[in-house]
Amino acid sequence: MSNRTLLGIISGFIYGVAVFWGAIYQALAVDGLVLLAAAAIGLAGGMIGGALLYLITAVCPVEERKEDRLPELPEEYRAAA
């Protein structure tokens, strides 16, 4: 597992838990179905947001440096430069 994948999983999990807890915490003052609905919406929002954060962090390609994109010159051209 690469470092970017691990970072994506950890950051997505932290974001998902924060969204879920935020939805639950706001609904603790009210009992019953409101708390259940807040838990369901918070869980769904946390999972979707966490998955998107994982995709952005782990799956998106890393930008190459400018030196890496230049083609390799043959030996006779490098000696002249």
N, C-alpha and C positions, 0 to 999 in steps of 0.2 A: 504494500500500500504506500503510495507516494505521500509526501508531506502535504501537498495541495489537497489531496483527497481527505486526509485526516483533518486538516484545518477546515475544510468544507463541512465535514460531518459534525465536528465540534461546534463550529459557529452556527450552523443550522439548528442543532439541538438546543443551544443556549437561546437563540432567538425564538424558537418554538415554545420552549418552557416559559420564557418571559411573556409572550403573547397570551399563552394559556393562563398563567397566573394573574396577569392583568385583568383578563375577563372574569375570572373567578373572584378575585379580590373585590371588584366593583359590585358584584352581585351578592356578596356575603350578607349584606344588610337585609336583603329580601330573601325569603325562604321559598321553597317549593319549585314550581316549574320555571321560574325566572332563573334560578341558580342552575337548573339542568340545561336550560337553553343557552345560558352564558357559557357553561362548560362545553357544550357541543360546538358552539360557534367559535369559542376560543381554541378548542382543540383543532378544528378544521382550519382556522386561520393560522394557527401556529405550525401545523403540518405543511400547509401550502407555502407559507412564507419561509419556513425552514428549508423546504425542498428547493425553492428558488434561490435562496442564499447558497445552498450547497452547489447548485448548478453553476452559479456565477463564480464561485470560488474554485471549485474543483475541476469542472469540465471545460470551461472556456480556455482557449489556448493562451499561452503566455506570449506577449509581444517579443519578437526577436530584436536583438540589438542590431544596429546598422552595420556593424562589422560582420555579423553573421550572414547578412543577406548579400554581401558582395561576392561575385563569383571568384573562384580560385584562378589566379593567373599562372600561365606556364612559367617555367624556370627562366627562360631567356628574357621574358618581359620583366620579371622581378629583378634581374640583375641590372637592367637598363634603368629602372626606376631608382 
